[in-house]
Amino acid sequence: MTPALEARLASLGIALVAETPAVTAFARDTCVAMAGASAGGGLTLGSTGIMTENGVAYLVWREGRPWLAAKGAEVPAAPEQVDAIRRFSEDLQAALATPQ
């Protein structure tokens, strides 16, 4: 990860929490996301979720309503959770899309 990307992430309150040659994990508050290494040497954002008592839960939509789906559990998502996931995902995507 370049110093420029590290600075962009820090300015958004996003922390790098784990890094392997293939996958990098990011977090802010209770939101988490994985990014995979791309062929060009950058990172491509994968699914974004939120930490719950059942582990990472991903936002899914059922009959037009938001749910948090985790292993063995699915609960309705509160509007503030939907907003936090959306903002985190948008911020992280923007940081990763900026040229290194």
Z-matrix of the N, CA and C atoms (Angstrom, degrees):
N
C 1 1.450
C 2 1.524 1 107.90
N 3 1.300 2 114.23 1 135.52
C 4 1.461 3 119.54 2 -176.77
C 5 1.532 4 110.94 3 -79.50
N 6 1.322 5 116.73 4 155.73
C 7 1.468 6 119.47 5 175.37
C 8 1.529 7 112.43 6 -58.98
N 9 1.335 8 117.53 7 -34.30
C 10 1.469 9 120.61 8 179.40
C 11 1.526 10 110.75 9 -64.73
N 12 1.333 11 117.45 10 -42.84
C 13 1.461 12 120.76 11 178.47
C 14 1.526 13 110.03 12 -66.80
N 15 1.299 14 116.88 13 -41.96
C 16 1.470 15 120.14 14 177.77
C 17 1.524 16 110.58 15 -58.10
N 18 1.309 17 117.60 16 -42.10
C 19 1.461 18 122.03 17 179.70
C 20 1.524 19 111.28 18 -65.90
N 21 1.347 20 117.02 19 -42.60
C 22 1.472 21 120.32 20 178.37
C 23 1.523 22 110.29 21 -61.75
N 24 1.329 23 117.16 22 -45.07
C 25 1.459 24 121.02 23 179.86
C 26 1.524 25 111.06 24 -62.45
N 27 1.324 26 116.45 25 -45.42
C 28 1.469 27 120.63 26 179.90
C 29 1.519 28 111.06 27 -60.72
N 30 1.335 29 117.20 28 -39.00
C 31 1.468 30 120.12 29 -179.60
C 32 1.527 31 111.83 30 -66.16
N 33 1.332 32 116.63 31 -21.12
C 34 1.464 33 122.00 32 178.71
C 35 1.530 34 112.36 33 -98.57
N 36 1.321 35 116.69 34 2.16
C 37 1.461 36 120.63 35 -179.77
C 38 1.518 37 113.46 36 74.51
N 39 1.331 38 116.62 37 22.17
C 40 1.465 39 121.91 38 -178.26
C 41 1.526 40 108.84 39 -101.55
N 42 1.339 41 115.52 40 130.41
C 43 1.461 42 121.06 41 -179.26
C 44 1.519 43 111.06 42 -107.85
N 45 1.318 44 115.87 43 142.12
C 46 1.446 45 121.90 44 170.08
C 47 1.525 46 105.71 45 -81.12
N 48 1.333 47 118.03 46 121.92
C 49 1.464 48 119.51 47 -175.95
C 50 1.525 49 113.53 48 -109.26
N 51 1.328 50 117.42 49 -19.22
C 52 1.467 51 120.88 50 176.69
C 53 1.518 52 108.18 51 -161.57
N 54 1.333 53 115.08 52 147.13
C 55 1.462 54 119.33 53 -179.25
C 56 1.515 55 109.76 54 -146.58
N 57 1.322 56 115.40 55 127.47
C 58 1.460 57 122.77 56 173.29
C 59 1.526 58 106.63 57 -125.79
N 60 1.318 59 118.48 58 172.66
C 61 1.471 60 118.44 59 177.49
C 62 1.537 61 113.13 60 -59.97
N 63 1.327 62 117.97 61 -27.36
C 64 1.464 63 120.63 62 -175.42
C 65 1.523 64 114.35 63 -102.60
N 66 1.336 65 118.16 64 -30.43
C 67 1.466 66 121.48 65 -172.25
C 68 1.525 67 110.28 66 -137.83
N 69 1.332 68 115.29 67 140.99
C 70 1.457 69 122.05 68 174.97
C 71 1.521 70 107.80 69 -124.25
N 72 1.332 71 117.04 70 135.70
C 73 1.465 72 121.82 71 179.97
C 74 1.522 73 109.75 72 -109.94
N 75 1.333 74 115.17 73 138.22
C 76 1.456 75 123.03 74 -179.13
C 77 1.523 76 109.40 75 -125.61
N 78 1.347 77 116.64 76 154.64
C 79 1.465 78 120.59 77 178.17
C 80 1.519 79 110.59 78 -148.53
N 81 1.328 80 114.00 79 150.99
C 82 1.460 81 122.33 80 170.15
C 83 1.527 82 105.49 81 -149.18
N 84 1.320 83 115.51 82 123.62
C 85 1.462 84 121.37 83 -175.60
C 86 1.531 85 107.97 84 53.71
N 87 1.329 86 119.24 85 -120.88
C 88 1.468 87 120.75 86 179.85
C 89 1.525 88 112.45 87 -97.96
N 90 1.323 89 118.22 88 0.26
C 91 1.463 90 121.77 89 -179.42
C 92 1.525 91 110.50 90 -85.32
N 93 1.331 92 115.62 91 142.81
C 94 1.458 93 121.93 92 178.15
C 95 1.522 94 109.27 93 -137.24
N 96 1.337 95 116.21 94 153.17
C 97 1.462 96 121.40 95 177.25
C 98 1.518 97 109.27 96 -152.73
N 99 1.310 98 114.52 97 152.04
C 100 1.452 99 122.22 98 174.96
C 101 1.521 100 108.23 99 -112.63
N 102 1.320 101 115.40 100 143.76
C 103 1.459 102 121.22 101 175.09
C 104 1.524 103 107.24 102 -128.83
N 105 1.319 104 115.57 103 136.19
C 106 1.455 105 120.65 104 179.78
C 107 1.517 106 110.95 105 -98.82
N 108 1.309 107 114.96 106 151.66
C 109 1.462 108 120.45 107 177.51
C 110 1.523 109 109.14 108 -70.05
N 111 1.326 110 116.23 109 133.34
C 112 1.462 111 120.67 110 178.08
C 113 1.523 112 109.51 111 -96.71
N 114 1.317 113 115.91 112 164.77
C 115 1.467 114 121.08 113 -178.74
C 116 1.524 115 112.16 114 -60.38
N 117 1.342 116 116.86 115 -30.24
C 118 1.458 117 120.93 116 -179.16
C 119 1.513 118 114.17 117 -83.56
N 120 1.321 119 117.54 118 3.47
C 121 1.453 120 121.04 119 178.54
C 122 1.514 121 114.31 120 93.35
N 123 1.323 122 118.23 121 -2.83
C 124 1.463 123 121.53 122 177.76
C 125 1.514 124 111.21 123 -90.04
N 126 1.309 125 115.35 124 -165.02
C 127 1.461 126 121.77 125 178.60
C 128 1.520 127 109.53 126 -124.02
N 129 1.336 128 116.12 127 139.74
C 130 1.451 129 122.69 128 177.80
C 131 1.519 130 108.09 129 -114.78
N 132 1.326 131 115.97 130 122.85
C 133 1.462 132 121.41 131 -176.63
C 134 1.517 133 110.97 132 -67.81
N 135 1.323 134 115.24 133 133.32
C 136 1.461 135 121.94 134 174.45
C 137 1.517 136 109.14 135 -99.65
N 138 1.310 137 116.34 136 -148.99
C 139 1.461 138 121.41 137 -178.49
C 140 1.522 139 111.69 138 -70.16
N 141 1.329 140 114.43 139 145.45
C 142 1.453 141 121.72 140 176.74
C 143 1.520 142 108.15 141 -111.27
N 144 1.315 143 116.31 142 138.60
C 145 1.455 144 120.26 143 -179.70
C 146 1.505 145 111.62 144 -140.09
N 147 1.322 146 114.48 145 -169.54
C 148 1.453 147 121.55 146 -179.33
C 149 1.529 148 107.76 147 -135.73
N 150 1.319 149 116.66 148 141.71
C 151 1.464 150 120.37 149 179.61
C 152 1.524 151 109.52 150 -75.55
N 153 1.322 152 115.92 151 132.31
C 154 1.463 153 122.44 152 177.26
C 155 1.522 154 108.32 153 -130.52
N 156 1.306 155 116.56 154 178.61
C 157 1.464 156 119.87 155 177.78
C 158 1.529 157 111.52 156 -66.62
N 159 1.343 158 117.65 157 -14.65
C 160 1.463 159 122.21 158 178.11
C 161 1.522 160 112.51 159 -101.87
N 162 1.320 161 117.28 160 13.03
C 163 1.457 162 121.42 161 -177.84
C 164 1.515 163 110.19 162 100.42
N 165 1.330 164 116.38 163 -159.00
C 166 1.460 165 120.43 164 -179.60
C 167 1.526 166 108.72 165 -72.92
N 168 1.330 167 115.36 166 128.51
C 169 1.465 168 121.54 167 176.55
C 170 1.518 169 108.09 168 -113.83
N 171 1.309 170 114.68 169 137.20
C 172 1.462 171 120.71 170 -179.75
C 173 1.519 172 109.88 171 -104.72
N 174 1.306 173 115.55 172 144.64
C 175 1.457 174 122.06 173 -179.90
C 176 1.521 175 109.35 174 -75.63
N 177 1.327 176 115.43 175 122.76
C 178 1.463 177 121.66 176 175.72
C 179 1.521 178 107.70 177 -129.22
N 180 1.317 179 115.36 178 158.11
C 181 1.464 180 120.50 179 -179.81
C 182 1.515 181 108.59 180 -115.98
N 183 1.316 182 116.18 181 126.78
C 184 1.463 183 123.16 182 177.62
C 185 1.525 184 107.72 183 -125.77
N 186 1.326 185 115.73 184 120.66
C 187 1.463 186 121.56 185 179.89
C 188 1.529 187 111.72 186 51.23
N 189 1.351 188 114.64 187 40.52
C 190 1.458 189 120.52 188 176.83
C 191 1.516 190 115.30 189 77.94
N 192 1.340 191 117.65 190 6.75
C 193 1.468 192 120.56 191 -179.90
C 194 1.524 193 110.07 192 -118.12
N 195 1.346 194 116.13 193 142.78
C 196 1.473 195 119.59 194 -178.30
C 197 1.532 196 112.31 195 -80.81
N 198 1.321 197 114.23 196 138.74
C 199 1.466 198 121.86 197 177.22
C 200 1.518 199 108.69 198 -132.34
N 201 1.328 200 116.31 199 152.85
C 202 1.457 201 122.07 200 172.09
C 203 1.525 202 106.64 201 -104.97
N 204 1.328 203 115.83 202 115.97
C 205 1.456 204 121.80 203 -177.19
C 206 1.526 205 110.01 204 -107.63
N 207 1.332 206 114.64 205 121.01
C 208 1.461 207 122.04 206 177.54
C 209 1.522 208 107.41 207 -127.82
N 210 1.296 209 117.11 208 170.27
C 211 1.453 210 120.97 209 179.65
C 212 1.531 211 109.59 210 -56.65
N 213 1.315 212 115.70 211 116.36
C 214 1.453 213 120.98 212 175.74
C 215 1.513 214 115.55 213 79.43
N 216 1.329 215 118.85 214 4.48
C 217 1.463 216 119.57 215 -178.18
C 218 1.521 217 110.71 216 -153.33
N 219 1.306 218 115.01 217 148.04
C 220 1.453 219 121.90 218 174.95
C 221 1.529 220 106.81 219 -145.01
N 222 1.335 221 115.77 220 124.03
C 223 1.464 222 120.63 221 -178.49
C 224 1.518 223 109.38 222 -130.34
N 225 1.337 224 117.36 223 153.42
C 226 1.459 225 119.23 224 176.36
C 227 1.527 226 110.40 225 -59.80
N 228 1.309 227 116.86 226 141.06
C 229 1.465 228 122.09 227 177.59
C 230 1.522 229 109.12 228 -91.02
N 231 1.326 230 115.66 229 131.89
C 232 1.460 231 121.06 230 176.40
C 233 1.531 232 108.87 231 -73.74
N 234 1.335 233 117.31 232 151.03
C 235 1.468 234 119.51 233 179.43
C 236 1.524 235 113.46 234 -53.91
N 237 1.332 236 117.88 235 -38.15
C 238 1.464 237 119.63 236 -179.97
C 239 1.532 238 111.60 237 -69.09
N 240 1.330 239 118.51 238 -29.26
C 241 1.459 240 121.25 239 175.85
C 242 1.533 241 110.13 240 -69.87
N 243 1.326 242 116.33 241 -43.96
C 244 1.466 243 120.88 242 177.53
C 245 1.525 244 109.47 243 -59.29
N 246 1.321 245 117.04 244 -44.79
C 247 1.459 246 121.55 245 -179.59
C 248 1.528 247 111.35 246 -65.03
N 249 1.335 248 117.79 247 -42.34
C 250 1.466 249 121.08 248 -179.86
C 251 1.529 250 110.88 249 -63.24
N 252 1.323 251 117.05 250 -43.18
C 253 1.465 252 120.87 251 178.76
C 254 1.521 253 109.96 252 -63.93
N 255 1.320 254 117.01 253 -44.85
C 256 1.463 255 121.47 254 -179.38
C 257 1.527 256 111.19 255 -61.03
N 258 1.344 257 117.00 256 -48.70
C 259 1.469 258 120.77 257 -178.75
C 260 1.527 259 111.35 258 -63.44
N 261 1.338 260 116.88 259 -43.62
C 262 1.463 261 121.24 260 179.13
C 263 1.526 262 110.34 261 -61.02
N 264 1.319 263 116.62 262 -47.03
C 265 1.455 264 121.15 263 -179.30
C 266 1.530 265 111.29 264 -61.87
N 267 1.327 266 116.91 265 -44.28
C 268 1.467 267 120.91 266 179.06
C 269 1.528 268 111.16 267 -63.92
N 270 1.332 269 117.04 268 -44.87
C 271 1.470 270 120.56 269 179.81
C 272 1.519 271 111.53 270 -63.04
N 273 1.325 272 116.45 271 -44.87
C 274 1.457 273 120.37 272 -179.20
C 275 1.516 274 110.65 273 -66.15
N 276 1.328 275 117.29 274 -42.81
C 277 1.474 276 120.52 275 178.48
C 278 1.526 277 110.89 276 -60.21
N 279 1.311 278 116.89 277 -43.05
C 280 1.466 279 120.52 278 179.45
C 281 1.525 280 110.82 279 -63.94
N 282 1.317 281 117.20 280 -42.39
C 283 1.469 282 120.66 281 179.78
C 284 1.528 283 110.84 282 -63.92
N 285 1.324 284 117.33 283 -41.35
C 286 1.457 285 121.09 284 -178.58
C 287 1.526 286 112.04 285 -73.29
N 288 1.322 287 117.31 286 -28.72
C 289 1.469 288 121.09 287 -177.32
C 290 1.529 289 113.01 288 -79.36
N 291 1.328 290 116.40 289 -20.86
C 292 1.457 291 119.72 290 179.83
C 293 1.522 292 109.25 291 -67.17
N 294 1.332 293 118.69 292 134.16
C 295 1.465 294 120.54 293 -179.78
C 296 1.518 295 111.80 294 -53.30
N 297 1.326 296 114.21 295 139.73
C 298 1.457 297 120.48 296 -179.24
C 299 1.496 298 108.96 297 -73.61
